[in-house]
Amino acid sequence: MIDRAGRRTLMAAWLVLTLSAVSTPGHAQTFQGRVRGQGTQEPVETALVKLLDEDGDELAITIADSAGFYRLEAEDPGVFRLVAERIGYRPFESPLLQALDPEGVYPIDLDMAPAPVELRGFTVMTDRLPEEEADRTVRQIIGLSPTSLRFRSVDFAMIQDHLERAHTLVDVMRWEFGPAILVYETPDGPCFAHRSRGCLPVYLNGLPLNRDFMPEVPLDMVFRIQVLASTDGSIVYPSGAVLLYTEAWLR
């Protein structure tokens, strides 16, 4: 694995590509396109797509829809990189992309190469992140011990059990947190409400997700689900939140 310092060294050596934008009225730069399978051009639905700055810090995150379409926005011009991840495919990383038009739309398709996946029925040794280490990282992020919260964590093993039953994130929220968390549909997408105080915001690796993406969250890429109630006393999320983390983010 390349650490952040190593990524910066590599990025400095890459050619920075200057993008041509389709100018449209707006207030942000938009990166959009399709995530496709390399060679097949088939859409890679529910791929996790991230927009990074030139230092490798995450600026925005989204999930490709059933047609493979994604859309991300950056507030200011600069140098960026797009990253896409999906089980069954090798991670995609673009070269550095220089975007200069503050209101431009940059059409960029991402082609992901297929990768072998683990077959069920075979035991494979991995360097899976211990849950104790995940607890420590979550505690550092939210400023509270996961064991002290109103709701227990949904850990990797529990998520795998839901995957076996073909559950989505919405199903997990119903099974693991009902009836304390009310799950219902709105025109904007599923709502996860606690004590009738409105919909809890949902974050993936610290970045907010729109509610219309909730059914598309690739649960097989989620390592930990943590729900914070407003009564937990979090300074970071005082009104409560649903926090989703991938394994790589918690390492």
DAQUI-V964168 format. One record per pair of residues at least 24 apart in sequence whose C-alpha atoms are under 10 Angstrom apart, sorted by the first residue. I is the first residue (numbers start at 1). GAP is how many residues later the second one is. D is the distance in Angstrom with one decimal. If there is no record, write none. Layout:
I,GAP,D ; I,GAP,D
This chain:
3,53,10.0 ; 4,51,7.8 ; 4,52,6.9 ; 4,53,8.9 ; 5,50,8.7 ; 5,51,9.2 ; 7,47,9.4 ; 7,48,7.9 ; 7,49,7.2 ; 8,46,7.6 ; 8,47,5.9 ; 8,48,7.2 ; 9,46,9.6 ; 10,85,9.9 ; 11,43,7.4 ; 11,44,8.3 ; 11,45,8.9 ; 11,70,9.4 ; 11,84,7.6 ; 11,85,6.9 ; 12,42,8.7 ; 12,43,9.6 ; 12,84,8.9 ; 13,82,10.0 ; 13,83,9.9 ; 14,81,6.5 ; 14,82,6.9 ; 15,80,6.9 ; 15,81,6.9 ; 15,82,8.8 ; 16,63,7.9 ; 16,64,9.2 ; 16,65,9.8 ; 16,79,6.7 ; 16,80,4.8 ; 16,81,5.7 ; 16,82,6.4 ; 17,62,9.0 ; 17,63,9.7 ; 17,77,9.8 ; 17,78,7.2 ; 17,79,6.2 ; 17,80,4.9 ; 17,81,5.7 ; 17,82,8.7 ; 18,61,8.8 ; 18,78,8.7 ; 18,79,5.9 ; 18,80,4.5 ; 18,81,6.3 ; 18,82,8.0 ; 19,78,6.6 ; 19,79,5.9 ; 19,80,5.6 ; 19,81,7.8 ; 19,82,9.1 ; 19,85,9.8 ; 19,86,9.8 ; 19,87,7.1 ; 19,88,9.1 ; 19,89,9.4 ; 20,78,9.2 ; 20,79,7.7 ; 20,80,8.6 ; 20,81,8.5 ; 20,84,8.4 ; 20,85,8.6 ; 20,86,6.8 ; 20,87,8.8 ; 21,78,7.9 ; 21,79,8.5 ; 21,80,6.8 ; 21,81,9.6 ; 21,82,8.6 ; 21,83,5.0 ; 21,84,5.2 ; 21,85,4.9 ; 21,86,7.6 ; 22,79,9.1 ; 22,81,8.9 ; 22,82,5.6 ; 22,83,5.0 ; 22,84,6.4 ; 22,85,8.0 ; 23,78,7.6 ; 23,79,9.1 ; 23,80,6.3 ; 23,81,4.5 ; 23,82,6.1 ; 23,83,8.8 ; 24,77,10.0 ; 24,79,6.4 ; 24,80,6.0 ; 24,81,6.9 ; 25,78,6.5 ; 25,79,8.1 ; 25,80,9.6 ; 26,76,8.6 ; 26,77,5.4 ; 26,78,8.0 ; 26,79,9.4 ; 27,46,9.5 ; 27,47,9.4 ; 27,48,7.4 ; 27,49,9.1 ; 27,75,7.3 ; 27,76,5.7 ; 27,77,9.0 ; 28,44,9.7 ; 28,45,6.2 ; 28,46,5.8 ; 28,47,4.8 ; 28,48,6.7 ; 28,49,8.6 ; 28,73,9.0 ; 28,74,5.9 ; 28,75,5.1 ; 28,76,7.4 ; 28,77,8.7 ; 29,43,8.4 ; 29,44,5.5 ; 29,45,5.2 ; 29,46,6.3 ; 29,47,6.9 ; 29,48,7.2 ; 29,49,9.8 ; 29,70,7.9 ; 29,71,8.8 ; 29,72,7.0 ; 29,73,5.4 ; 29,74,4.9 ; 29,75,5.1 ; 29,76,6.0 ; 29,77,7.7 ; 30,41,6.9 ; 30,42,5.7 ; 30,43,4.5 ; 30,44,6.5 ; 30,45,8.9 ; 30,69,9.6 ; 30,71,9.8 ; 30,72,9.0 ; 30,73,7.6 ; 30,74,6.4 ; 30,75,4.7 ; 30,76,6.0 ; 30,77,8.4 ; 31,39,8.2 ; 31,40,5.7 ; 31,41,5.2 ; 31,42,6.2 ; 31,43,8.1 ; 31,51,9.0 ; 31,68,9.6 ; 31,73,8.6 ; 31,74,6.0 ; 31,75,4.8 ; 31,76,6.1 ; 31,77,6.8 ; 31,78,9.6 ; 32,37,7.3 ; 32,38,5.5 ; 32,39,4.3 ; 32,40,6.3 ; 32,41,8.6 ; 32,73,7.4 ; 32,74,6.3 ; 32,75,5.2 ; 32,76,5.9 ; 32,77,7.6 ; 32,78,9.7 ; 33,31,9.3 ; 33,35,8.1 ; 33,36,5.6 ; 33,37,5.7 ; 33,38,6.9 ; 33,39,9.5 ; 33,73,8.3 ; 33,74,5.4 ; 33,75,5.0 ; 33,76,4.8 ; 33,77,7.4 ; 34,30,7.7 ; 34,31,9.1 ; 34,33,7.5 ; 34,34,4.9 ; 34,35,4.3 ; 34,36,6.1 ; 34,37,8.9 ; 34,73,8.8 ; 34,74,7.3 ; 34,75,4.8 ; 34,76,6.2 ; 34,77,8.3 ; 35,28,9.9 ; 35,29,7.0 ; 35,30,9.2 ; 35,32,8.4 ; 35,33,4.9 ; 35,34,6.4 ; 35,35,7.3 ; 35,49,8.1 ; 35,50,9.9 ; 35,57,9.8 ; 35,73,9.0 ; 35,74,5.9 ; 35,75,4.7 ; 35,76,6.0 ; 35,77,7.2 ; 36,31,9.1 ; 36,32,6.6 ; 36,33,9.1 ; 36,73,7.3 ; 36,74,6.1 ; 36,75,4.8 ; 36,76,6.1 ; 36,77,8.8 ; 37,31,9.5 ; 37,52,8.3 ; 37,73,8.5 ; 37,74,5.6 ; 37,75,5.0 ; 37,76,6.1 ; 37,77,7.0 ; 38,51,9.4 ; 38,72,8.8 ; 38,73,5.0 ; 38,74,5.2 ; 38,75,4.9 ; 38,76,7.2 ; 39,72,8.4 ; 39,73,8.9 ; 39,74,7.9 ; 39,75,9.2 ; 40,71,9.5 ; 40,72,9.9 ; 40,73,9.6 ; 40,74,9.9 ; 41,69,9.9 ; 41,70,7.7 ; 41,71,9.3 ; 42,25,8.6 ; 42,26,8.2 ; 42,69,9.5 ; 43,24,5.5 ; 43,25,4.5 ; 43,26,8.0 ; 43,67,10.0 ; 43,68,9.3 ; 43,69,9.8 ; 44,24,5.1 ; 44,25,8.7 ; 44,41,9.8 ; 44,42,8.0 ; 44,44,9.9 ; 44,45,9.1 ; 44,66,9.5 ; 44,67,8.9 ; 44,68,8.0 ; 45,24,7.9 ; 45,25,9.5 ; 45,41,8.7 ; 45,171,8.3 ; 45,172,10.0 ; 45,173,9.0 ; 46,24,9.4 ; 46,39,9.2 ; 46,40,7.4 ; 46,41,9.7 ; 46,167,9.2 ; 46,169,9.6 ; 46,170,5.8 ; 46,171,6.4 ; 46,172,5.6 ; 46,173,9.3 ; 46,175,10.0 ; 47,36,10.0 ; 47,37,6.4 ; 47,38,5.7 ; 47,39,4.9 ; 47,40,8.3 ; 47,42,9.4 ; 47,44,10.0 ; 47,65,9.7 ; 47,169,9.2 ; 47,170,8.7 ; 47,171,7.3 ; 47,174,9.5 ; 48,35,8.1 ; 48,36,5.5 ; 48,37,5.1 ; 48,38,6.3 ; 48,39,9.7 ; 48,43,9.8 ; 48,156,10.0 ; 48,168,9.9 ; 48,169,8.3 ; 48,170,7.6 ; 48,173,8.6 ; 49,33,7.1 ; 49,34,5.7 ; 49,35,4.4 ; 49,36,6.6 ; 49,37,9.0 ; 49,43,9.2 ; 49,44,10.0 ; 49,61,9.4 ; 50,31,8.3 ; 50,32,5.8 ; 50,33,5.2 ; 50,34,6.4 ; 50,35,8.7 ; 50,43,9.7 ; 50,157,9.9 ; 51,29,6.8 ; 51,30,5.9 ; 51,31,4.9 ; 51,32,6.6 ; 51,33,9.1 ; 52,27,8.8 ; 52,28,5.6 ; 52,29,5.1 ; 52,30,6.3 ; 52,31,7.6 ; 52,44,9.4 ; 53,25,7.8 ; 53,26,6.2 ; 53,27,4.5 ; 53,28,6.2 ; 53,29,8.9 ; 53,43,8.8 ; 53,44,9.4 ; 54,24,8.3 ; 54,25,5.6 ; 54,26,5.4 ; 54,27,6.8 ; 54,41,10.0 ; 54,42,7.0 ; 54,43,8.8 ; 54,44,9.5 ; 55,24,9.3 ; 55,25,8.8 ; 55,26,9.4 ; 56,24,8.5 ; 56,25,7.8 ; 56,26,9.9 ; 57,24,9.7 ; 58,24,9.8 ; 58,25,9.8 ; 58,147,9.0 ; 58,148,9.1 ; 58,149,8.1 ; 59,147,10.0 ; 59,148,7.8 ; 60,144,9.9 ; 60,146,9.6 ; 60,147,6.5 ; 60,148,8.1 ; 60,149,9.2 ; 61,142,9.5 ; 61,143,7.7 ; 61,144,8.7 ; 61,145,9.4 ; 61,146,6.5 ; 61,147,7.7 ; 61,148,7.5 ; 62,142,8.8 ; 62,145,9.1 ; 62,146,8.9 ; 62,147,6.9 ; 62,148,8.4 ; 62,151,7.9 ; 62,154,9.9 ; 62,155,9.0 ; 63,146,8.9 ; 63,147,9.8 ; 63,150,6.8 ; 63,151,9.3 ; 63,153,6.9 ; 63,154,6.7 ; 63,155,8.0 ; 64,149,8.8 ; 64,152,7.9 ; 64,153,9.1 ; 64,154,9.7 ; 65,148,8.1 ; 65,150,9.8 ; 65,151,6.9 ; 65,152,9.5 ; 66,150,8.3 ; 68,41,9.5 ; 68,42,9.4 ; 69,40,8.8 ; 69,41,9.9 ; 70,38,9.6 ; 70,39,9.1 ; 70,40,9.7 ; 71,34,9.9 ; 71,35,9.8 ; 71,36,9.4 ; 71,37,9.8 ; 72,33,9.9 ; 72,34,9.9 ; 73,30,10.0 ; 73,32,9.1 ; 73,33,10.0 ; 74,25,9.6 ; 74,28,8.7 ; 74,29,9.6 ; 75,27,7.5 ; 75,28,8.9 ; 76,24,8.6 ; 76,25,8.7 ; 76,26,5.9 ; 76,27,8.8 ; 77,24,6.4 ; 77,25,5.4 ; 77,26,8.8 ; 77,27,9.4 ; 78,24,9.0 ; 82,26,9.3 ; 82,28,8.5 ; 83,27,8.7 ; 84,26,7.7 ; 84,27,9.1 ; 84,28,7.9 ; 85,27,8.4 ; 85,136,8.7 ; 86,26,8.7 ; 86,28,9.5 ; 86,29,9.8 ; 86,132,8.1 ; 86,134,8.9 ; 86,135,7.5 ; 87,27,9.1 ; 87,28,8.3 ; 87,29,9.3 ; 87,30,7.5 ; 87,31,9.9 ; 87,131,8.8 ; 87,133,7.4 ; 87,134,7.1 ; 88,24,9.6 ; 88,25,8.8 ; 88,26,5.9 ; 88,27,5.2 ; 88,28,6.2 ; 88,29,5.5 ; 88,30,8.9 ; 89,24,5.6 ; 89,25,4.2 ; 89,26,4.6 ; 89,27,7.6 ; 89,28,8.4 ; 90,24,6.0 ; 90,25,5.4 ; 90,26,8.8 ; 91,24,9.2 ; 128,28,9.7 ; 128,119,8.3 ; 128,123,10.0 ; 129,27,9.4 ; 129,94,9.1 ; 129,118,6.9 ; 129,119,8.8 ; 129,121,8.3 ; 129,122,7.2 ; 130,26,9.6 ; 130,117,9.9 ; 130,121,9.7 ; 131,24,7.4 ; 131,25,8.0 ; 131,26,9.7 ; 131,92,9.5 ; 131,93,9.0 ; 133,117,8.1 ; 133,118,7.9 ; 134,89,8.9 ; 134,90,8.0 ; 134,111,9.5 ; 134,113,8.2 ; 134,115,9.6 ; 134,116,5.9 ; 134,117,7.4 ; 135,89,9.4 ; 135,115,9.0 ; 136,114,9.0 ; 137,112,9.2 ; 137,113,6.0 ; 137,114,7.6 ; 138,86,9.2 ; 138,88,8.7 ; 138,105,9.6 ; 138,107,9.0 ; 138,112,7.5 ; 141,65,8.9 ; 141,95,8.3 ; 141,109,9.6 ; 142,86,9.2 ; 142,92,6.7 ; 142,93,7.7 ; 142,94,6.1 ; 142,95,7.6 ; 142,101,9.8 ; 143,90,9.5 ; 143,91,6.9 ; 143,92,7.5 ; 143,93,7.6 ; 143,94,9.8 ; 144,84,9.9 ; 144,88,8.5 ; 144,89,8.5 ; 144,90,7.0 ; 144,91,9.2 ; 144,92,9.8 ; 146,80,7.8 ; 146,81,9.4 ; 146,82,9.2 ; 148,84,8.1 ; 149,77,9.1 ; 149,78,8.3 ; 149,79,6.9 ; 149,80,7.8 ; 149,82,8.9 ; 149,83,5.9 ; 149,84,9.1 ; 149,85,9.6 ; 150,77,8.2 ; 150,78,7.2 ; 150,79,6.6 ; 150,80,9.4 ; 150,81,7.9 ; 150,82,6.5 ; 151,25,9.2 ; 151,26,7.5 ; 151,29,9.2 ; 151,30,9.8 ; 151,75,7.7 ; 151,76,6.1 ; 151,77,7.0 ; 151,78,7.7 ; 151,81,9.3 ; 152,24,8.9 ; 152,25,8.9 ; 152,73,9.1 ; 152,74,7.3 ; 152,75,7.7 ; 152,76,9.4 ; 153,71,7.0 ; 153,72,6.0 ; 153,73,5.1 ; 153,74,7.3 ; 153,75,9.7 ; 153,90,9.9 ; 154,69,8.5 ; 154,70,5.8 ; 154,71,5.0 ; 154,72,6.5 ; 154,73,8.8 ; 154,90,9.7 ; 155,67,9.1 ; 155,68,6.4 ; 155,69,4.9 ; 155,70,6.7 ; 155,71,8.7 ; 156,64,9.4 ; 156,65,9.8 ; 156,66,7.7 ; 156,67,4.9 ; 156,68,6.0 ; 156,69,8.7 ; 156,90,9.8 ; 156,91,9.0 ; 157,66,8.7 ; 157,67,9.4 ; 158,65,9.5 ; 158,66,9.2 ; 158,67,9.8 ; 159,60,7.4 ; 159,61,7.7 ; 159,62,9.7 ; 159,63,7.7 ; 159,64,7.4 ; 159,65,7.9 ; 159,66,8.5 ; 160,59,8.7 ; 160,60,7.5 ; 160,62,9.5 ; 160,63,9.1 ; 162,57,8.8 ; 162,58,9.5 ; 163,56,7.3 ; 163,57,7.0 ; 166,53,9.6 ; 167,48,9.9 ; 167,52,8.3 ; 168,46,8.6 ; 168,47,6.4 ; 168,48,7.8 ; 168,49,7.5 ; 168,50,8.0 ; 168,51,6.5 ; 168,52,9.5 ; 169,45,6.8 ; 169,46,6.5 ; 169,47,8.2 ; 169,48,6.6 ; 169,49,8.2 ; 169,50,6.4 ; 169,53,9.6 ; 169,56,9.5 ; 169,75,9.9 ; 170,44,7.0 ; 170,45,6.4 ; 170,46,9.5 ; 170,47,9.2 ; 171,44,9.1 ; 172,47,9.4 ; 172,53,9.4 ; 173,52,9.4 ; 173,54,9.4 ; 173,69,9.5 ; 177,50,8.8 ; 181,46,9.5 ; 181,48,9.7 ; 185,26,9.7 ; 185,27,9.9 ; 186,25,8.9 ; 186,26,9.2 ; 187,24,9.4 ; 187,25,8.5 ; 188,24,5.6 ; 188,25,9.3 ; 189,24,7.4 ; 189,25,7.1 ; 189,26,8.2 ; 190,24,6.6 ; 190,25,7.7 ; 192,49,9.2 ; 192,50,8.3 ; 193,36,9.8 ; 193,47,9.7 ; 193,48,9.6 ; 194,34,9.7 ; 194,35,7.2 ; 194,36,8.5 ; 194,46,8.6 ; 194,47,9.7 ; 195,34,9.2 ; 195,35,9.5 ; 197,33,9.2 ; 197,42,8.8 ; 197,43,9.7 ; 198,41,9.7 ; 199,41,9.4 ; 199,42,8.8 ; 199,43,9.8 ; 200,27,9.0 ; 200,28,8.9 ; 200,29,8.8 ; 200,30,9.5 ; 200,39,7.8 ; 200,40,6.2 ; 200,41,5.0 ; 200,42,6.4 ; 200,43,9.9 ; 201,36,9.3 ; 201,38,8.9 ; 201,39,7.6 ; 201,40,5.1 ; 201,41,6.2 ; 201,42,8.5 ; 202,25,9.2 ; 202,38,9.5 ; 202,39,5.9 ; 202,40,4.6 ; 202,41,6.0 ; 202,42,7.5 ; 203,38,7.5 ; 203,39,6.3 ; 203,40,5.0 ; 203,41,6.0 ; 203,42,8.3 ; 204,38,8.7 ; 204,39,6.2 ; 204,40,4.7 ; 204,41,5.8 ; 204,42,7.9 ; 204,45,9.7 ; 205,38,7.5 ; 205,39,6.2 ; 205,40,5.0 ; 205,41,6.8 ; 205,42,9.7 ; 205,43,9.6 ; 205,44,6.5 ; 205,45,8.6 ; 206,37,7.4 ; 206,38,8.0 ; 206,39,8.0 ; 206,43,9.4 ; 207,36,9.3 ; 207,37,9.4 ; 208,33,10.0 ; 208,34,9.8 ; 208,35,9.2 ; 208,36,10.0 ; 217,27,9.7 ; 219,25,9.6 ; 219,27,9.6 ; 220,26,9.3 ; 221,24,8.6 ; 221,25,6.0 ; 221,26,7.8 ; 221,27,9.6 ; 222,24,4.7 ; 222,25,7.0 ; 222,26,9.7 ; 223,24,5.2 ; 223,25,8.8 ; 223,26,9.3 ; 223,27,8.6 ; 224,26,8.9
